[in-house]
């Protein structure tokens, strides 16, 4: 289905962060649904907010930022989530 016909969804920054931190929670389920059935929509300001929050040192033990830039879908094996080795 073409993107212009798919549901467009704006998710709060906290939903994206929570989904990255916990693959089994409700926020991750919402993100999966949006990615599978719709198109996530970000403003430049919202994307910057997400990016700056994820780079905070307090998330270092939960997120591997080296692989987050290549991540596409939160879910089992999503490289942005889980404790670092």
Secondary structure as UniProt FT lines:
FT   HELIX           3..5
FT   STRAND          7..9
FT   HELIX           13..21
FT   TURN            23..24
FT   HELIX           26..37
FT   STRAND          38..40
FT   HELIX           44..54
FT   HELIX           57..59
FT   TURN            60..62
FT   HELIX           65..68
FT   TURN            69..70
FT   TURN            76..77
FT   TURN            79..80
//
